[in-house]
Amino acid sequence: YYVRNPIGSKHEPWVDDDGCTIMVKLLQMADTDEGVDPLHINYEGSKDKEKTDWGHVLEMYHNKVTGERVSMWWVDPGTEFPTNEYCSDGEELFIVDGSLFADGHEYVEWGWIRFPPGKEVITQRKGLKSGPAGAQVYRKTGHLTDSAMSMEKIQISIETEEVLDKNSNGRLESAIEDDNSKKRKVDEIDCKKPEATSKES
């Protein structure tokens, strides 16, 4: 399944007795008024897969404001992983099953490959192809451009690696400081003793 819980949504995860393994990406969403309805896609059972010359593809999400696109690719064995116009906007590939070969290295199940934005990425991707058993790949593009990253609600400071959050005025502030101040306020409220009250007869 592909599950996307947008900013402001609520969910209560649960797991069956046999457990599960999930790949989670946090803090990478822009507040673009998409609403709060979660997106759940059963990509294995989907009838919307598109047949291609190299396998199949399923488009799962597209944000027209940021340019972010998320898709699932099934690439036939020993086939070159194709490029398209979205590669130059940055690309992340997560191998769900099978393997990909890049620069002489084999990236097997749960391997992760990241190409930064730029026209040179087309050259960097040459030779990227699936292994002998093919590859099922989660692909995300368009989210690594300066424009898209500037719209993310929560960002990471390059200098300090500190988590930053946008306040109501659009300014970046330390999310850690905000959390601590909120905790202090809660502690202060919790520590207050209730005022004594009397009931007149």
Sequence and secondary structure as in RCSB ss.txt:
>XXXX:A:sequence
YYVRNPIGSKHEPWVDDDGCTIMVKLLQMADTDEGVDPLHINYEGSKDKEKTDWGHVLEMYHNKVTGERVSMWWV
DPGTEFPTNEYCSDGEELFIVDGSLFADGHEYVEWGWIRFPPGKEVITQRKGLKSGPAGAQVYRKTGHLTDSAMS
MEKIQISIETEEVLDKNSNGRLESAIEDDNSKKRKVDEIDCKKPEATSKES
>XXXX:A:secstr
 EEE  TT        TT        S  B  S  S  EEE TTT S  EE SSEEEEEEEE TTT  EEEEEEE
 TT B    TTGGG EEEEEEEEEEEETTEEE TT EEEE SSTTHHHHTTT EEEEEEEEEEEEESSSSHHHHH
TBSEEE TTT  EEEE TTS EEEHHHHHHHHHHHHHHHHH          
